[in-house]
Amino acid sequence: MPELPEIEVIRRGLQLHLPDRRIEAVFYNGKKLRHPVPLEPMQKLLIGGKISKVCRRAKFLLVHIDNDAVLVIHLGMTGRLGLFPEGSALAPHDHLRWRLDGGLELRLHDARRFGSVRLLTAGEAMDIETTLFKSIGPEPFSDACSPAYLFAQAEKRKQPIKTFLMDMKIVAGIGNIYANECLFNTGINPARPAGGLSLHDWQRLLPELRAILQHAIDCGGSTISDYLNAGGKPGYFQIHFKVYGKKGEPCQECGTPIGMVRLGGRASYFCPACQKK
């Protein structure tokens, strides 16, 4: 599944090309996605409107229209958004197309169809943080996500720090890859109870988490299987992985074989020697 860095890379790519383009038509092939596709509302609210900006919240892309409507897109596990010349050949899983002025189409491709598209009116968009995003925590780069905030949220919790970091109610968009890499860099065992971390631990961990996310964004994200950015290119942060997906390989720091346990149903990779805390 694309995680925060991949979604941010896609957002930045779309932001270079979409603002000030007018939407001329919307096409849908009728195949079900995670939620019903609002074709008629899109035809009513989007056609003739200009795109003003593209934002991101957690793993959602928000396409703002000049009438204050907002198109909210989640890519699920295999979704891709890309820009293509109008009239170019369609791929089998291109489910939605937004035809833009200037001879371009924005296309949503989703082989497994776990993605979703929602449309919010101007009034609904004003309340998005208390409705659609009410269960999503602050962004990891925001001032609201501070060491003190994380320390307070983790206090007395017995759940593993790895699953705590991936809880969208606590902090938005920290996926499996980046939680693994951050905990390795800070020497924290992924199974350690979140409530056992001190404020000092969080003062070390949060900057490292932000640095890893930023590095991944700068690398264009991580390509594991289906991820491509808005220009159709893969990311390359995976070449910098130190533990993720490396079970049995020697640790880059000490040579100990990388271990793997399942926490919260997800594979958690760690070095038994370097991550004893």
Steps between C-alpha positions, in 0.01 A plus 500: 500500500633848420596668825538866597820570301358338184176697528693822561715436191186447291349818645806703408498362147132583453545844654745584222245430227142522627443851642308731264397213272130478429315169528309434178358151554493205740498136386442189712505137386242391758717256698457519876767658718512495881218758514233584241641736237309832499485536121195726474616737778842518334342585165294770670764655726825442312430555130584858412688554824868577531737312725648740754745276691585144601550424869563194712355389833645176636479263199220694329543732202276806496436669165350843569271660241441874460138459615640366831394141431769244588572170328639257761698206360645203687717262298443193714755224441566521127355832385693736274425850378666621184477763227466381142440658159132503411420214264799286600438128554321402820633233735262221611458642852460870416170543683461879514612776266476874538552675165677832539550792268830501315463143376572313825314240704542418868444124536443277799637149447426240767545129432360376832240779530559571870536872430222755536381831358271734691371845417433761766292811441637833619301470822610143564863589432492765775430227757738237361717481815196424719337262252711303252825552691362502855684177589834601350777641716731794420746496212849387605655824372247723677556696821212305657705182471761578765706278732276614786186406307631153413623443855157589637321277247730207575484530879396171668443327164623143482473464122832464312659826393493377138119467493464826695692690231278348229175593677336764279306629800830596662698636206407513134650279235799326659510174308672172569818572304581828672409382851748210456778724375447768766509253787822347367667840473407583859594158639149432633359148488168499308334283768581741784182632668428853381430611857856411597653776289614811685456854378870494413440192285230687308729801464742268319244295309283773344785686323627167367154409375467835324847466347419154361169616356665804343781288354242263351311795348824634353566153351157493339360243743562126529413255224400161639246382242246729333605851601568752225501877539280739304745491211494121483842452659594285802661632816839379619508542881498118523872497421550671838307243705702378796259242641171492310466177302848385601422205727809282540734749333791641704435829676686785331621622840606182683458201271235327713229335286190719472203352686129519424195478725134573432353785700144605439489263205788677323855382443743686724870486414771577754856428605505299825839650591448866405141527622513377858336808654 
